[in-house]
Amino acid sequence: FFGGVKGMMVGQAIIKATAFSTNAMILNYLSKNWACLSSTSSLLLAACTAGFVTSFLVSPIERIKVMMQVSNKYKNEFDCLNAIVKTEGWYGLLSRGLGTTLARETPSYGIYFFIYGWLSQLEIASSFGNVAPLIFGALSGMACWIPVYPIDVVKTLVQNTDGSSSVSSFEVAKDLYLERGIEGFFDGLTPKMLRAAINHAVCFYIYDMVMSGLTV
């Protein structure tokens, strides 16, 4: 049940720090240098850029997590990392599943930050008070997973392989469809949504609390 959890906890901290920092940095840059852009365009551009940048961190971290969860032959995350590098090299670690990760993370973060930013700007937002980040974080977290979940399923299957042989995302998707139909691309969606709601509610709440403390 807890395979790869230690590496994922550390990895998620780095990933979220990179995503939030990139999003804030791009928004700041656009507000100063591209004031002609609408708020909607700025939110989407900054959010998608954050997703694109973090993909290069997410792919190897989730590769190790997936391998740890499907096999008990690895002692720890470092043992898994060494095994992958020995078999596939650093390029294999960094590249396997990168395409599907980019296809998932870029639009996902675009939806994620855009929905949260849009909800935060509504008049009703002030009525929620300090719990607004919890509510909006949960909603944006669930919203960002729904359209990209099939991509995540394919990505997991692509990364759930060892060895130096290449794996085509399109072949994996085709085989999954032939074996299980459309339903196969949404297997496990409910627990993923529940996890996303809790994860992102807490994430935005902590972020908002820390940023408020730093600006006091």
C-alpha positions as CSV (number, residue, x, y, z in Angstrom):
1,F,0.0,0.0,0.0
2,F,2.9,2.4,0.7
3,G,5.3,1.5,-2.1
4,G,7.1,4.6,-3.4
5,V,5.3,6.9,-0.9
6,K,8.5,8.4,0.6
7,G,9.9,9.4,-2.7
8,M,6.5,10.7,-3.8
9,M,6.1,12.9,-0.7
10,V,9.5,14.5,-1.3
11,G,8.8,14.7,-5.0
12,Q,5.4,16.3,-4.6
13,A,6.9,19.0,-2.4
14,I,9.4,19.9,-5.1
15,I,6.8,19.6,-7.9
16,K,4.3,21.8,-6.1
17,A,6.9,24.4,-5.2
18,T,8.0,24.6,-8.8
19,A,4.5,24.8,-10.1
20,F,3.3,27.5,-7.8
21,S,6.5,29.5,-8.2
22,T,6.4,29.2,-12.0
23,N,2.8,30.2,-12.1
24,A,3.3,33.2,-9.9
25,M,6.5,34.3,-11.8
26,I,4.8,34.1,-15.2
27,L,1.7,36.0,-14.0
28,N,3.9,38.7,-12.6
29,Y,5.9,38.9,-15.9
30,L,2.7,39.1,-18.0
31,S,1.2,41.8,-15.8
32,K,4.3,44.0,-16.2
33,N,5.1,43.3,-19.9
34,W,1.9,42.1,-21.5
35,A,-0.8,44.2,-19.9
36,C,-2.8,44.0,-23.1
37,L,-3.6,40.4,-22.3
38,S,-6.9,39.6,-20.7
39,S,-6.9,38.2,-17.2
40,T,-8.3,34.9,-18.6
41,S,-5.4,34.6,-21.2
42,S,-2.8,35.5,-18.5
43,L,-4.2,32.9,-16.1
44,L,-4.2,30.1,-18.8
45,L,-0.8,31.0,-20.2
46,A,0.8,31.1,-16.7
47,A,-0.9,27.9,-15.6
48,C,-0.1,25.9,-18.7
49,T,3.6,27.0,-18.5
50,A,3.7,25.8,-15.0
51,G,2.4,22.4,-16.1
52,F,4.9,22.2,-18.9
53,V,7.9,23.0,-16.7
54,T,6.9,20.6,-13.9
55,S,6.4,17.7,-16.4
56,F,10.2,17.3,-16.5
57,L,10.2,16.7,-12.7
58,V,7.0,14.7,-12.6
59,S,7.9,12.1,-15.2
60,P,11.0,10.5,-13.5
61,I,9.5,10.9,-10.0
62,E,6.3,9.1,-11.0
63,R,8.2,6.5,-12.9
64,I,10.0,5.5,-9.7
65,K,6.7,5.6,-7.8
66,V,4.9,3.3,-10.4
67,M,7.8,0.8,-10.4
68,M,7.8,0.7,-6.6
69,Q,4.1,0.1,-6.4
70,V,4.0,-2.8,-8.9
71,S,7.0,-4.7,-7.6
72,N,8.5,-5.5,-4.3
73,K,11.9,-6.4,-5.6
74,Y,13.3,-2.9,-4.8
75,K,14.5,-2.1,-1.3
76,N,13.8,1.6,-1.6
77,E,13.5,4.5,-4.0
78,F,17.3,4.7,-4.5
79,D,17.5,1.0,-5.3
80,C,14.7,1.4,-7.9
81,L,16.5,4.5,-9.3
82,N,19.7,2.6,-9.7
83,A,18.0,-0.3,-11.3
84,I,16.3,1.9,-13.9
85,V,19.5,3.8,-14.7
86,K,21.5,0.6,-15.1
87,T,19.0,-0.9,-17.5
88,E,17.9,2.2,-19.4
89,G,20.4,4.9,-18.6
90,W,19.4,8.4,-17.4
91,Y,17.7,9.1,-20.7
92,G,15.4,6.2,-20.1
93,L,14.5,7.4,-16.6
94,L,13.8,11.0,-17.8
95,S,12.1,10.2,-21.1
96,R,9.9,7.1,-20.6
97,G,6.4,8.5,-20.3
98,L,7.5,12.1,-20.7
99,G,5.3,12.7,-23.8
100,T,2.2,11.5,-22.0
101,T,3.2,13.4,-18.9
102,L,3.5,16.6,-20.9
103,A,0.1,15.9,-22.5
104,R,-1.4,15.4,-19.0
105,E,0.3,18.1,-16.9
106,T,0.2,21.1,-19.3
107,P,-3.6,21.2,-19.7
108,S,-4.2,19.9,-16.2
109,Y,-2.4,22.7,-14.6
110,G,-4.0,25.1,-17.0
111,I,-7.4,24.0,-15.7
112,Y,-6.1,23.8,-12.1
113,F,-4.8,27.3,-11.7
114,F,-7.4,28.9,-14.0
115,I,-10.4,27.4,-12.1
116,Y,-8.9,28.4,-8.7
117,G,-8.1,31.9,-9.9
118,W,-11.6,32.3,-11.5
119,L,-13.3,31.1,-8.4
120,S,-11.2,33.4,-6.2
121,Q,-12.3,36.4,-8.2
122,L,-16.0,35.7,-7.8
123,E,-18.0,38.0,-5.5
124,I,-19.1,35.0,-3.5
125,A,-15.5,34.1,-2.6
126,S,-15.4,36.6,0.3
127,S,-18.4,34.9,1.9
128,F,-16.4,31.7,2.4
129,G,-13.7,33.5,4.5
130,N,-10.7,31.5,5.5
131,V,-12.1,28.2,4.1
132,A,-12.3,29.5,0.6
133,P,-8.9,28.0,-0.4
134,L,-10.1,24.6,0.9
135,I,-13.3,24.7,-1.1
136,F,-11.8,26.2,-4.3
137,G,-8.7,24.0,-4.0
138,A,-10.9,20.9,-3.8
139,L,-13.0,21.9,-6.8
140,S,-10.1,22.9,-9.0
141,G,-8.2,19.8,-8.0
142,M,-11.1,17.5,-9.1
143,A,-11.8,19.6,-12.2
144,C,-8.2,19.3,-13.5
145,W,-8.2,15.5,-13.4
146,I,-11.4,14.7,-15.3
147,P,-10.4,15.6,-18.9
148,V,-6.8,14.2,-18.5
149,Y,-7.5,11.0,-16.6
150,P,-7.4,8.8,-19.7
151,I,-3.9,10.2,-20.5
152,D,-2.8,9.4,-16.9
153,V,-4.0,5.8,-17.3
154,V,-1.9,5.4,-20.5
155,K,1.1,7.1,-18.8
156,T,1.0,4.7,-15.9
157,L,0.9,1.7,-18.2
158,V,3.8,3.1,-20.3
159,Q,5.9,3.7,-17.2
160,N,5.0,0.4,-15.7
161,T,7.7,-1.4,-17.7
162,D,11.4,-2.0,-17.3
163,G,14.1,-2.8,-19.7
164,S,15.5,-0.8,-22.6
165,S,12.8,-1.6,-25.2
166,S,10.7,1.4,-26.2
167,V,7.0,1.5,-25.5
168,S,4.6,3.5,-27.7
169,S,1.9,5.4,-25.9
170,F,-0.4,4.9,-29.0
171,E,0.1,1.2,-28.9
172,V,-0.6,1.1,-25.2
173,A,-3.8,3.1,-25.7
174,K,-4.9,0.9,-28.6
175,D,-4.3,-2.3,-26.6
176,L,-6.2,-0.9,-23.6
177,Y,-9.1,0.1,-25.8
178,L,-9.2,-3.3,-27.5
179,E,-9.1,-5.1,-24.2
180,R,-11.4,-3.0,-22.0
181,G,-13.0,-0.4,-24.2
182,I,-13.6,3.2,-23.2
183,E,-14.2,2.1,-19.5
184,G,-10.6,1.1,-19.3
185,F,-9.4,4.7,-19.6
186,F,-11.5,5.7,-16.5
187,D,-10.6,2.8,-14.2
188,G,-9.9,4.2,-10.7
189,L,-11.3,7.7,-11.4
190,T,-13.4,7.8,-8.2
191,P,-10.6,7.3,-5.7
192,K,-8.4,9.6,-7.8
193,M,-11.0,12.4,-7.6
194,L,-11.3,11.9,-3.8
195,R,-7.6,12.1,-3.4
196,A,-7.4,15.1,-5.6
197,A,-10.1,17.0,-3.6
198,I,-8.2,16.4,-0.3
199,N,-4.8,16.9,-1.7
200,H,-5.4,20.2,-3.5
201,A,-7.7,21.6,-0.8
202,V,-4.9,21.2,1.8
203,C,-2.3,22.4,-0.8
204,F,-4.0,25.7,-1.5
205,Y,-5.0,26.2,2.1
206,I,-1.4,25.9,3.3
207,Y,-0.1,28.0,0.4
208,D,-2.6,30.7,1.1
209,M,-1.7,30.6,4.8
210,V,2.0,30.8,4.2
211,M,1.8,33.6,1.7
212,S,-0.5,35.6,4.0
213,G,2.0,35.1,6.8
214,L,4.9,36.3,4.6
215,T,3.1,39.4,3.5
216,V,2.1,40.5,7.0
